[in-house]
Amino acid sequence: MMTVDVIEKEKCTGCGACVCVCVHRAISMEPDQEGFLYPVIDREKCTDCGLCLLKCPLSKAKPENRTEPEAFACYSRDRETQLNSTSGGVFTELAKEVLSDGGAAVGARYTENFAVEHAAIFSEEDIPLLRQSKYLQSDTQRIYAQVQEWLKKGLPVLFCGTPCQNAALRCFLRKEYDNLIRCDFICRGVASPKVFRKYLDMLESDYRAPVQSVQFKNKDAGWHRFGTRITFQNGGVYYGGRFQDPFMTGYLERNLFLRPSCYQCPFHCLQEGDITLGDFWGIEKIHPELDTDKGTSAVILNTSKGRAAFERIKPRLIWANCGTDEIRAENFCMERAAKAGRNRRKFFEEIDRRPFYELAEQYASPSKFHGFHPRTFLSGIKKILRGAQE
């Protein structure tokens, strides 16, 4: 029998399903030079049973029994929920519903060192741990078995993750559970945890203190002009606009450090979950009354289970019907995977040799279209940092 090591490295999503299914514990997830996790097989423990390859989501990319989806534009009636969510707060409302039934909400959270892992919460007080985009590759290798255990006990479970992580859970479980709601999102790709750590190291050095919190898509300047807000244990606060922050520029505009599989992802346009969430970019053209500049969610209901879950939270939302084509119009990731930036290889060749400041100046500077020239980008970032400290 063959094992997952026959899969080309560039196609592996790092979902960790193979680790969960291996009863001999012969597989571990190890970071490569770019910082992404890949399965490594211990040949002394491996029996070549082939189960890891059988349960790999790449072997069965397309979900079955899909009906024509319904789509909505909406946001939470609760202002705090809307403001502190990535888009309109629909995930929070879904989580509240499951938690009120005594269930578990599963999603990505930061660890103490600001790596990202999938974990479960059982209380509404912990929803902020899972709320908001993390943009990084999260560690999911232990969560699938835990989800299965809760489902078998009859607990309602809401699972939120990337399309490939949802596909991995589907393949791992092997059957549908009535008490499971799978939620994915319109995904651009996951960034390297190693790059993110170097970015935080840079900021910690400037602020002379450890990071206390990270908030991508901060809406202090509005949802349309979101930025990255990072606080430090000494009270310092960093804010970088979406076209100024070097990590977000490298991620969004230069396509420097997505996982290789993200550039050829077979899951990005499948709407893998019962519910697909995303930012409703372009809402001001379709339903301007729903554009408060505090975040509007695009919601695609892919299954009857997803529709039923949405109906339960509808009273807590401001919403309007729309078409999937209207969501797709300005969410280009629904149509095609991101294309690797032309300097991606050079960036990673130098990542262990040069400080992040220099890499950002050379490879992650915004285009002139956004008002920044590459030669002034580094000094501009330093001014932002100094100004925040002062």
JOMO-V66965 format. One line per field, one symbol per residue. phi: phi as a letter, one per 30 degrees, with the letter a starting at -180 (. if undefined). psi: psi as a letter, one per 20 degrees, with the letter a starting at -180 (. if undefined). burial: b if it has 16 or more other ideal C-beta (glycine too) atoms within 10 Angstrom, else e. A space follows every 50 residues. Layout:
phi->???
psi->???
burial->???
This chain:
phi->.ccddddeedcddididddddddchcbbcbdcddjcdbdbcdddcdchdi ddddcddddadcdchdcddcbbcaaddddddddccdbcjdeedddedddd cicbccadbdddcidbbdacbbbddceedcdidcicdcdcdcddddeddd dddjddbccbadeddddddedddiadcdccccbcbdcckccdeddddddd edddddchaddcabbdhdcecjddbdbccbcbdcjdbcbbddcbdddddd ddcchdbddedddbddcdcchdddbccadcdjddccbedcccicjbccbc ccbdddddddddceecbcbadacdddddebcdddcaddceddceddeddc dccbddedddddccddddecibcedcdddddddedddddd
psi->qqriiipphiipikhjhhghioiilipqpqqahijqpqpppohhhpjkhj hhhhjphiimhpqrlqrpqqqqprqqhogggghjrgdjjhgghggggghh jkapppapqqahjkrpqprqqjqhhjhhhiqqqhirpqojiihghggggg ghijpppopparhhhghggghghirqphjpopparophrqrphggghhgh ggghghikqqphqpoqkpkhjqhhlqapppqqijiqpppprhjhphghgh gggilhkqphhhikpiihjimhrhppqrpmpjhihgmhijnikjppqppp oirhghggghhhigijqprqqaqhhhghhjnhihhqqqppqijgghghhi hiiqqhgghgghhjqqrhhjjpphhigghgghhggghhh.
burial->eebbbebeeeebbbbbbbbbbbeeebbebeeeebbbbbbebeeeebeeee bbbbbbbbeeeebeeeeebbbbbbbbebeebbbbbbbbbbbbbbbbbbbe eebbbbbbbbeeebbbbbbbbeeeebbeebbbbbbbbbbbbebbebbbeb beeebbbbbbbbbbbbbbbbbbbeeebebbbbbbbbbbbbbbbbbbbbbb ebbbebbeeebeebbbbbbeeebeebbbbbbbeeebebbbbbbbbbbbbb bbbbbbbbbbbbbebbbbbbbbbbbbbbbbbbbeebbeebbbebbbbbbb bbbebbeebbeebeebbbbeebebebbbeebebbeebbebbebbeebbee beeeebbebbbbbbbbeeeeebeeeebbebbeebbeebee
